[in-house]
């Protein structure tokens, strides 16, 4: 299906805006080089990953997904709703890992928290990296091919099978050590989190899928990091 010129143009503009953010983030990381080894940096490879995303941008309609800034989708559905849903997953993680499990008092920032405002650049770039590599690219390629050679019924089956497999990869790859209950929580919540993001990819476009992860990272990595850095450690 051919993409409307205005919709494609808006999506290309959004692509360039994200590109500028990524470039700024890489440059922001330069100032940390050679310093504290605990500081995680944004590497130039994020720009390579983003280059591949450009190809996927042109295939969204062919894959059965909305354009990134499809005018038929409200900003509430594209940004606010998925952001809030992702934030709720962050709330659940804070309750489980910081309240129920009673994390020992922090004396320094742990690896999953970074100094503010560096954390904004690092984790939002991380969200883009993961969601391009494990959602946008594979789902776009799989669905564009499937819809071209198969029926709509086959495409529906392929979508949910592919979405489920991709959604399960991250929680299995990051399975924590601990009790059976903790492993079950991490696996189920991680699977639901990723499956929800892929659902939003098809319903409201890739930015909606990205907002799910950004909502989680906003609380779990950025706001929790601010709390620990300035109120706990001081």
N, C-alpha and C positions, 0 to 999 in steps of 0.2 A: 504494500500500500504506500502510495506516495505521500510524503509528509508536507503539510501546508507550509508555504514559504515563511509566513509570520511566526508560526510555532517553531520551525527549525531555526530561524534567525534568533529568536529569544533564547533557545537552548544553546546556540553557539555563543551568545553573549554571556550566558551563565557559565559556560565552559571556560571562557577567558577570565571571568572574575575569579573562579576557583583556581585557575592557573596562577594568577597574580598572588593569591593567598598562599599557595604552595611555594612559590618562589620566595616570598617574604619569609615564610617559615624556615626554609632552608638557610637563608641568610641569617636569620635570627639565631639558628643553631651554631653558626660559625663562631660566635662570640664565646661559646662554651667549650670549644675545642682546646685540648691541652690542659683543661682544668680538672674539676672534680670528675672522677671516673664513674660516679654513680649517676651523673646526668646523662640521660638518653637523648640522642640527637636525631633530627630529621635529615635523612640522607638524600642525595641527589636522585636516588632510584625512584623516589616518589614521582618525579617528573616523567620518568620513563613509563611508569604505570599509568600516569594520567594521559600520556600520548596514546596508549592503547584505548583508553576510554573514549577518545575522539571517534575512533572507528565504530564503537558500540553506539555512540550517540546517533549516528546515521541509520542504525538498524533497529531502532526502538519500535517503529510501527511494523516492520517486517516480523519482529518477534512477538507482536501482539501487546506491546507495552505503550503507555502514553509517552509523548515527548517529555523531556525534562521539565519544561515550562509550558505544558499544554494549557491553552487558554480556557479549555472546558473544565479544568480542575481548579477549585478555589485554593488560595494560599493556606486557608485553614486546614483543608484536607491534605495539602502537599507538605506543609511545614509544622503547624501547631499540633495537630492531632497525633501524628506519629512521634513528634518530639516528646509530648506528654506521656505517651505509652512507653517509650523507651525510658523516660525518667522514672516511671513506676517500677520498672525492672531494677533500676539503680537503687530505689528505695528498698526493695526486697533484699538486695545484696547487702546493703548497709545494715538492715535489721538482722540478717542471718550472720554475717561475718563480723560485724562490729558490736552488736548488742547481745545476741543470743550466745555466740561463741566467746564473747568478752575478750577481744584482742588485748594483749598486754599493753601497758602504757607506751606510747611512742616516745623514743628518745632522739630519733632522726627520721627523715622521710624514708619509707620503705620503697622498694623498686617500682611498685605500681603507682606511686605518687611522685610528682616532680615539682620543683619550685614554680611558684606563680610569678609572672604570667607565661613563663616558658611552657607550662602545662597546657595552655590553650592551644598553642601552635602544635605541640607534639601530639596531643591526643586527638585533635580534630583532623590532623594529617593522618594519624593512625586509622581513624574511622574511615576516611576516604580510601586509604590503601587497602584495608580489609574488604570494604564493600565493593570496590572495583574488582579486586582479584577473586573474591569468593561469591559474588552475587551478580554484579553487572555483566562482566565478561562471560562467565560460563552460561548464565541463564539466557543472555541475549543470543549467543551462538547456538545453543541447543534449541531454543524455541524458534529462531529464524529458520533453521534447517528443517525442523519438524513441521512447522506450518507450511513450508514450501512443498514438502514431499508427502505429507500425511493428511489425514482428515482432521476435522475439528475435535472429534472424540479422542483420537489418538494424541493430538496435541494437549488436550486436557489431562490425560493420563501421564504423559511425559512431563508436563509442567509439575505436577504434584510429586511424582517420583523423584525428579531432579531436585526440586525444592527441598524435599525431605532429606535427601542424601547430603546436600550442601549444608542444610541446617544442622545436621548431626555431626558434621566434620569438626567444627570448632569446639563444642563441649567435649568430644572424645579426645581431641588433641590437647585440651587443657584440663583434663580430669584431675581434680585435686587429690592430695593424700588426706586421709581422715576416715571418719565413720561411714558406714553404708548410707546413712541418712544424708550426709553431706554430699556424697557422690551422686545419689539419686537427685537431690535438689539441684546440683550444678548441671547435671545432664539434662534433666527435664526443663529447667528454666532456660538453659542455653539453647536447647532445641526450639522451645517455644519462641524465644527472642528472635532467633534467626529466621524461623518460618514466618513469623509476623512481618519481619522486614521484607522478605521475598513476596509475601502477599501484597504489601504496600507497593512494591516495585511494579506489580501488574495492575494494581488498582489506581495508583496516583503518580506513578513515575519514579525514577531512580532517586530523586531528591527526597521523596517520602521515605524510601528504604534507608537512605543515609541518615535521615533525622531520627529514626529509631535508635541507631547506634549513638548518634550525637547526644540524644537525651540521656542515655545510660552513662556515657562518658562524662557528661556535664556534671552529674552528681558524683559518680563513683571515683572519677579521677581528678576532676577540677575542683569542685566545691568541697569534697572531702579533703583534698590536698590543701586547700586554703585553710580549712579548719585545723588540720593537724599542724601545718607550718606555722600559723600565726597565733593560734589559741592553745594548742597542746604543747608544742615545743617552745614557742615564743621566740 
